[in-house]
Amino acid sequence: MDDVNAPRPRTVGADALKAFTHPLRMAMIDRLQDHGPATATQLARALGESTGQTSYHLRQLERHGFVEDDPGHAGGRERWWRAVSFWVDGATLRDQPGGESALRDTMRWSVAERTRVLTRWAEQVEPDPAWAEAGTSSRATSDLTLAEADALAAELEAVVHRHLDAAKARREAEEGAGEPRRRVRVYLDVLPLPADDPAPGAPGHAAD
């Protein structure tokens, strides 16, 4: 049975999240998440910025725990960075000065990132038929209680982390070394729909 109480990534506060919501910093995190570890020079080239700018903003991201040294590239002349997972607790942030604004900015970034990646995936022609069949996009809607929605979200998160952790362990053990790996993005959204007025004819709706 999946551990629905598996620990989440580090939770960030309002000060850290405000530091994160800088356009170039968010663009660098996007790049690191899409393509894996990179140097400040590589990020500058990919994003059309100077190395001085990317180096400065990487240090700020490191200060707040959003990036770290990549252990797979230790000892080289250039420093390689990788993105660090984090968790945003909306209820806690709203009680902190500036937290509400930082939360909205982060959610906008998250939605824009999803839109960009999913649009590219939908429009591109995948040359490998096997990988073309590996992706999926589905949607389900139902009436749930708050407890049921919380349980659903927790269990889905546990399933995702179980598979990703297992894949990481096999990769580090060099199992299946001959089998090609590709970066795979997993999105998980469990959200309440707007509490609209009842539709005409529905129980509780007063007819004109």
Buried (B, 14 or more C-beta within 10 A) or exposed (E): EBEBEBEEEEEBBBBBBBBBBBEBBBBBBBBBBBEEBBBBBBBBEBBEBEBEBBBBBBEBBBEBBBBEEBEEBEEEEEBBBBBBEBEBBEEBBEEBEEBBBBBEBBEEBBEEBEEEBEEEEEEEEEEEEEEEEEEEEEEEEEEEEEEEBEEBBBBBBBBBBEEEEEBEEBEEEEEEEEEEEEEEEEEEEEEEEEEEEEEEEEEEEEEE
